[in-house]
Amino acid sequence: MALPCRTNLKFLFRFIRNFNPPKRSLCTAVCPDKKDPTGGGLVFSGIQPTGVPHLGNYLGALVNWVALQNQYPSVLYSIVDMHSITQPQDPAQLRNNILDMAASLLACGINPEKAILFQQSQVSEHAELSWILSCLTSMPRLRHLPQWKMKSKQKNEGSVGLYTYPVLQAADILLYKSTHVPVGEDQVQHLELAQDLARIFNNRYGGSTQKVKSLRDPSAKMSKSDPQAMATISITDPPDDVALKIRRAVTDFTSEVTFDPETRPGVSNLVTIHAAVAAISVEEAVLQAKGLDTGAYKTLVSEAVIQRLTPIREEIQRLRSDRAHLEALLARGNSSARELAAPVLAEVRHRVGFC
């Protein structure tokens, strides 16, 4: 099995699309330093419509998504609404969240002329392939995945959907014969499950990251579900809110700005944010902070974040006012995704014996 390689802010797993005779494989992992044998590659990734993205989503994933759409000939980004209902959702709010996420992705730089942006639930092949793959998955394998352990413990129980959602995630990836799958470090074991399921299917039927941390608890990543309002910066936060949250960010009693995530996680988190939004190195960010105490440095970081997020916030506001445009864009993306998914699932159906 190939090891994950760090690329920019995320892990990027590579798969070979090898679904035609004689090998007839869904996909097989390869070493990340080898060239893509197809001469191009297909990138797939998804994001849940659980609210407007926060700064951690933007810097940790979306900036990378924009770069990837300019590097690869085939790119699909999915608003994975089926994943989101593993937790209770208000239907009306979910519908609004889907359009808000579409607006946010467009405002952050996703170009529908370069990448297919679509809504997962509107491509039914995802659900059908997930069911087929779930029949190849053991319960002990899913039970030991860290996401299930963590989320079920938080709720003292968990739904069947939460238990099996890594299988749906595998179906998302394999349905398009994805060669490149950018994910966060916490999803690496789910990528390994996708690789294993591809091998199991083929045997049976033939054929990296700098995480943005919480502003209130730098030992945890920034999260939309954090109960502390001051912990997370939304990309739609107005400038005053951004400044307030950064001003109240947890640091320490040393006034000098240095980068040492082990001993100074709070200040180092601010340096990481500054470097990312300003598109400079960590070393350059520390150099710019020379002579500033942490209070003054927070002002510098606030200004950099506000400068980066303001045009995105304004574009989201503009796009939100045109629901018809967002719905039409997603409809086109849904159609394009179905065109790619249908022949893959047709071959799966044939191999399984459905037709």
Phi, psi and omega per residue, in radians:
M1 nan 2.377 3.134
A2 -1.262 2.528 3.032
L3 -1.458 2.618 3.090
P4 -1.197 2.603 3.084
C5 -2.024 2.551 3.100
R6 -1.404 2.340 3.023
T7 -2.454 2.074 -3.079
N8 0.982 -2.050 -3.062
L9 -1.800 0.016 -3.005
K10 -2.347 2.914 2.909
F11 -1.355 2.552 3.062
L12 -2.316 1.841 3.073
F13 -1.470 2.574 3.102
R14 -2.039 2.477 3.079
F15 -2.262 2.594 2.994
I16 -1.600 2.261 3.001
R17 -1.404 1.956 -2.967
N18 -2.532 0.919 -2.931
F19 -1.737 0.163 -3.102
N20 -1.922 2.733 3.101
P21 -0.995 2.611 0.136
P22 -1.549 -0.335 -3.049
K23 -1.303 -0.590 3.058
R24 0.859 0.953 3.130
S25 -1.824 2.530 2.971
L26 -1.133 -0.945 3.039
C27 -2.991 2.679 -3.126
T28 -2.374 2.326 -3.125
A29 -1.194 2.532 3.098
V30 -2.301 2.935 3.140
C31 -1.146 2.352 -3.021
P32 -1.191 -0.267 -3.111
D33 -1.608 0.016 3.108
K34 -1.562 2.652 3.138
K35 -1.239 2.590 3.095
D36 -1.132 2.097 -3.078
P37 -1.160 -0.308 -3.137
T38 -1.451 -0.171 -3.121
G39 1.368 0.115 -3.131
G40 -2.628 -1.475 3.124
G41 1.972 2.774 3.105
L42 -2.252 2.159 3.137
V43 -1.695 2.327 3.002
F44 -2.292 2.402 2.971
S45 -2.712 2.816 -3.112
G46 -2.423 2.771 3.105
I47 -2.466 2.405 -3.117
Q48 -1.354 2.493 3.108
P49 -1.515 1.131 -3.087
T50 -1.839 0.523 -3.128
G51 2.141 3.018 3.130
V52 -1.119 2.388 3.126
P53 -1.000 2.581 3.062
H54 -1.735 3.133 -3.069
L55 -1.041 -0.649 3.123
G56 -1.116 -0.735 3.060
N57 -1.047 -0.768 -3.068
Y58 -1.122 -0.913 -3.086
L59 -1.316 -0.578 -3.066
G60 -1.459 -0.398 -3.067
A61 -2.332 -0.940 -2.927
L62 -1.182 -0.638 3.062
V63 -1.044 -0.707 3.114
N64 -1.185 -0.671 3.094
W65 -1.022 -0.764 3.138
V66 -1.063 -0.740 3.131
A67 -1.132 -0.720 -3.088
L68 -1.145 -0.597 -3.129
Q69 -1.158 -0.333 3.105
N70 -1.643 -0.093 -3.072
Q71 -1.882 -0.389 -3.037
Y72 -2.183 2.572 -3.050
P73 -1.303 -0.430 -3.115
S74 -2.260 2.076 -3.081
V75 -2.391 2.265 3.073
L76 -2.178 2.251 3.047
Y77 -2.123 2.189 -3.033
S78 -1.985 2.388 2.942
I79 -1.502 1.804 -2.912
V80 -1.546 1.332 -3.090
D81 -1.231 -0.443 3.093
M82 -1.174 -0.622 3.067
H83 -1.143 -0.617 -3.023
S84 -1.164 -0.463 -3.074
I85 -1.442 0.132 2.947
T86 -1.149 -0.309 2.980
Q87 -2.001 2.612 -3.106
P88 -0.988 2.361 -3.139
Q89 -2.297 2.440 2.977
D90 -1.359 2.153 -3.039
P91 -0.962 -0.787 -3.131
A92 -1.126 -0.716 3.128
Q93 -1.172 -0.654 3.118
L94 -1.085 -0.758 3.119
R95 -1.046 -0.736 3.107
N96 -1.161 -0.688 -3.124
N97 -1.112 -0.619 3.120
I98 -1.089 -0.798 3.130
L99 -1.214 -0.647 3.079
D100 -1.069 -0.720 3.129
M101 -1.166 -0.708 3.084
A102 -1.043 -0.782 3.113
A103 -1.081 -0.726 -3.124
S104 -1.124 -0.746 -3.134
L105 -1.129 -0.730 3.106
L106 -1.119 -0.759 -3.116
A107 -1.142 -0.530 3.135
C108 -1.379 -0.163 3.049
G109 2.108 0.026 3.067
I110 -1.180 2.215 -3.054
N111 -1.878 1.964 -3.109
P112 -1.140 -0.183 3.033
E113 -1.428 -0.315 -3.129
K114 -1.916 -0.466 -3.102
A115 -2.296 2.514 3.050
I116 -1.466 2.034 3.085
L117 -1.851 2.140 -3.042
F118 -2.570 2.924 -3.122
Q119 -1.765 2.100 -3.004
Q120 -0.941 -0.809 -3.038
S121 -1.153 -0.309 -3.125
Q122 -1.493 -0.036 3.066
V123 -2.029 1.642 -2.940
S124 -1.153 -0.304 3.132
E125 -1.056 -0.478 3.097
H126 -1.022 -0.835 -3.092
A127 -1.183 -0.696 -3.101
E128 -1.187 -0.772 3.117
L129 -1.144 -0.611 3.104
S130 -1.054 -0.741 3.127
W131 -1.095 -0.761 3.138
I132 -1.090 -0.761 -3.139
L133 -1.213 -0.538 3.117
S134 -1.132 -0.472 3.101
C135 -1.316 -0.122 3.088
L136 -1.868 0.046 -3.027
T137 -1.909 2.380 3.103
S138 -1.527 2.612 3.107
M139 -1.124 -0.716 3.102
P140 -1.039 -0.602 -3.139
R141 -1.112 -0.763 3.141
L142 -1.238 -0.610 -3.080
R143 -1.114 -0.486 -3.077
H144 -1.620 0.023 3.099
L145 -1.277 2.422 -3.000
P146 -1.121 -0.565 -3.111
Q147 -1.110 -0.731 3.124
W148 -1.121 -0.765 -3.133
K149 -1.043 -0.792 -3.061
M150 -1.229 -0.886 -3.019
K151 -1.276 -0.634 3.121
S152 -1.222 -0.562 3.108
K153 -1.195 -0.675 3.128
Q154 -1.086 -0.661 -3.075
K155 -1.668 -0.074 -3.066
N156 1.120 0.099 3.070
E157 -2.932 3.007 3.114
G158 -2.688 2.597 3.140
S159 -1.371 2.842 3.041
V160 -1.064 -0.628 3.110
G161 -1.072 -0.743 3.095
L162 -1.121 -0.668 -3.124
Y163 -1.123 -0.697 -3.023
T164 -1.780 0.057 -3.049
Y165 -1.113 -0.424 3.019
P166 -1.088 -0.472 3.090
V167 -1.236 -0.717 3.052
L168 -1.082 -0.676 3.091
Q169 -1.077 -0.711 3.082
A170 -1.103 -0.705 3.107
A171 -1.109 -0.700 3.098
D172 -0.945 -0.764 -3.057
I173 -1.283 -0.862 -3.007
L174 -1.297 -0.433 -3.094
L175 -1.044 -0.523 -3.102
Y176 -1.878 0.190 -3.091
K177 0.906 0.824 -3.042
S178 -1.091 2.405 3.081
T179 -1.752 -0.392 -3.100
H180 -2.375 2.201 -3.056
V181 -2.314 1.707 3.101
P182 -1.347 2.183 3.134
V183 -2.456 2.871 3.045
G184 -1.368 2.851 -3.122
E185 -1.010 -0.572 -3.102
D186 -1.271 -0.103 -3.131
Q187 -1.869 0.065 -3.054
V188 -1.047 -0.730 -3.141
Q189 -1.144 -0.503 3.072
H190 -1.226 -0.606 3.048
L191 -1.128 -0.673 3.102
E192 -1.132 -0.632 3.060
L193 -1.088 -0.738 3.113
A194 -1.056 -0.741 3.102
Q195 -1.076 -0.787 -3.115
D196 -1.128 -0.716 3.138
L197 -1.133 -0.641 3.080
A198 -1.087 -0.742 3.134
R199 -1.160 -0.739 3.124
I200 -1.074 -0.780 3.121
F201 -1.041 -0.830 -3.089
N202 -1.130 -0.646 3.117
N203 -1.201 -0.639 -3.063
R204 -1.412 -0.659 -3.016
Y205 -2.001 0.179 -3.130
G206 1.457 3.106 3.042
G207 1.826 nan nan
S208 nan 2.748 -2.661
T209 -2.738 2.501 2.935
Q210 -1.746 1.963 -3.117
K211 -1.512 2.409 2.980
V212 -1.423 2.214 -3.032
K213 -1.626 2.868 3.036
S214 -1.044 2.425 3.117
L215 -1.264 -0.346 -3.138
R216 -1.762 -0.375 3.120
D217 -2.488 1.529 -3.042
P218 -1.180 0.014 3.024
S219 -1.492 -0.189 -3.132
A220 -2.048 2.671 3.137
K221 -1.341 2.728 3.086
M222 -1.141 2.356 -3.029
S223 -2.489 2.479 3.074
K224 -1.172 -0.411 -3.099
S225 -1.585 0.051 -3.135
D226 -1.094 2.211 -3.116
P227 -1.205 -0.290 3.126
Q228 -1.520 1.999 -3.099
A229 -1.063 -0.536 -3.091
M230 -1.386 -0.062 -3.035
A231 -1.481 -0.388 -2.946
T232 -2.265 2.344 3.053
I233 -1.758 2.044 3.038
S234 -1.410 2.585 3.139
I235 -1.237 -0.159 3.055
T236 -1.794 0.103 3.106
D237 -1.093 2.356 3.060
P238 -1.179 2.796 -3.071
P239 -0.941 -0.705 -3.129
D240 -1.091 -0.676 3.127
D241 -1.191 -0.721 3.098
V242 -1.030 -0.834 -3.113
A243 -1.084 -0.723 -3.128
L244 -1.129 -0.797 -3.107
K245 -1.109 -0.719 3.130
I246 -1.248 -0.637 3.108
R247 -1.073 -0.600 -3.122
R248 -1.626 0.099 -3.139
A249 -1.080 2.466 3.134
V250 -1.208 2.251 3.031
T251 -2.224 -2.163 3.090
D252 -2.727 -2.912 -3.041
F253 -1.653 0.052 3.089
T254 -1.615 2.232 -3.032
S255 -1.396 -0.508 -3.100
E256 -1.211 2.514 3.122
V257 -1.624 2.065 3.069
T258 -2.349 2.914 3.115
F259 -2.006 1.865 3.123
D260 -2.660 1.503 -3.048
P261 -1.004 -0.470 -3.102
E262 -1.284 -0.829 -3.055
T263 -1.737 -0.352 -3.127
R264 -2.337 1.134 -3.028
P265 -1.114 -0.625 -3.095
G266 -1.166 -0.902 3.113
V267 -1.118 -0.688 -3.138
S268 -1.118 -0.590 3.077
N269 -1.110 -0.729 3.094
L270 -1.114 -0.687 3.108
V271 -1.119 -0.737 3.111
T272 -1.049 -0.800 3.126
I273 -1.088 -0.822 -3.141
H274 -1.011 -0.848 -3.115
A275 -1.083 -0.707 -3.085
A276 -1.217 -0.804 -3.085
V277 -1.270 -0.477 3.139
A278 -1.605 -0.061 -3.140
A279 1.002 0.824 3.092
I280 -2.249 2.972 3.108
S281 -1.349 2.824 3.056
V282 -1.037 -0.684 -3.141
E283 -1.091 -0.717 3.127
E284 -1.178 -0.653 3.100
A285 -1.090 -0.761 3.105
V286 -1.119 -0.678 3.122
L287 -1.107 -0.706 3.109
Q288 -1.161 -0.408 -3.141
A289 -1.521 -0.029 -3.094
K290 -1.049 2.261 -3.138
G291 1.549 -0.100 3.127
L292 -1.769 2.477 2.951
D293 -1.454 3.043 -3.048
T294 -1.117 -0.545 3.107
G295 -1.115 -0.822 3.113
A296 -1.176 -0.603 3.139
Y297 -1.165 -0.613 3.087
K298 -1.052 -0.635 3.090
T299 -1.124 -0.745 3.106
L300 -1.076 -0.766 3.131
V301 -1.130 -0.736 3.119
S302 -1.009 -0.805 -3.126
E303 -1.086 -0.688 3.141
A304 -1.181 -0.727 3.138
V305 -1.157 -0.779 -3.129
I306 -1.079 -0.736 3.128
Q307 -1.086 -0.667 -3.114
R308 -1.294 -0.670 -3.009
L309 -1.563 -0.382 -3.063
T310 -0.986 -0.871 3.135
P311 -1.130 -0.526 3.099
I312 -1.200 -0.802 3.132
R313 -1.045 -0.757 -3.126
E314 -1.158 -0.655 3.132
E315 -1.229 -0.637 3.071
I316 -1.070 -0.768 3.130
Q317 -1.060 -0.698 3.125
R318 -1.160 -0.803 -3.089
L319 -1.187 -0.602 3.120
R320 -1.066 -0.492 -3.101
S321 -1.351 -0.134 -3.106
D322 -2.125 1.260 -3.110
R323 -1.040 -0.642 -3.103
A324 -1.073 -0.693 3.122
H325 -1.118 -0.782 -3.125
L326 -1.133 -0.740 3.140
E327 -1.146 -0.697 3.123
A328 -1.169 -0.698 3.133
L329 -1.108 -0.774 3.114
L330 -1.155 -0.633 3.113
A331 -1.083 -0.741 3.090
R332 -1.112 -0.739 3.119
G333 -1.133 -0.703 3.102
N334 -1.041 -0.752 -3.137
S335 -1.126 -0.751 3.138
S336 -1.136 -0.699 3.134
A337 -1.144 -0.718 3.121
R338 -1.080 -0.665 3.125
E339 -1.072 -0.622 3.109
L340 -1.361 -0.635 -3.037
A341 -1.361 -0.619 -2.998
A342 -1.023 -0.861 -3.120
P343 -1.159 -0.536 3.101
V344 -1.164 -0.819 -3.130
L345 -1.204 -0.545 3.090
A346 -1.077 -0.695 3.105
E347 -1.203 -0.678 3.082
V348 -1.067 -0.807 3.128
R349 -0.992 -0.747 -3.106
H350 -1.136 -0.761 -3.103
R351 -1.190 -0.642 3.140
V352 -1.238 -0.425 3.137
G353 1.817 0.206 3.111
F354 -1.234 -0.463 -3.117
C355 -2.679 nan nan
